[in-house]
């Protein structure tokens, strides 16, 4: 499925004489289905970057993290991921409700691999998958439109120190972020936010 270059892309391709290369990549590497090896790569990741845009064309990009496998490939055209408690602004997910247009960037920072997936996202507050993710507020499903690898040459190599302790786990109390206990935030928290009364939960800065 052709990516569909617009005038801006074409003008730069022509300026730098890359139109032939762009068309070759588009023809050989860009597709609208998720192959088996791409599924394995996605489901092994514990983070990705999510780009969205609102109805006025204003973009935002956010980091999404979880346990390995928190992004699930449901079929060759569809994937899903949970949304956990955050800062309450819902910038990315609000954009999903507004336009549905998303871009996802998956990176293996240890081995230097990455891939992109672009498509149309939707949110169903009653999605049955939500029950399979501890403490998930909702689940986002994405219908793929373009799936393709990305040149890895500029990826810096990093080794993981530890995964976030805030990722919800089965049979384990999720810590409370310290910032929610701050004077500027505390009185504006949702009524049932655990930060109002942490009880046995740890309060962590990061």
Buried (B, 14 or more C-beta within 10 A) or exposed (E): EEBEBEEEBEEEBEEEEBBEEBBEBBEEEBBBEBEEEBBEBBBEBBBBBBBBBBEEEEEBEBEBBBEEEBBBBEEBBBBBBBBBBBEEEBBBBBBBEEBBBBBBBBBBBEEBBBBBBBBBBBBEEEBEBBEEBBBBBBBBBBBBBBBBBBEEEEBEEEEEEEEEEBBBEEEEEBBBBBBBBEEEBEEEBEEEBBBBEBEEEEEEEE
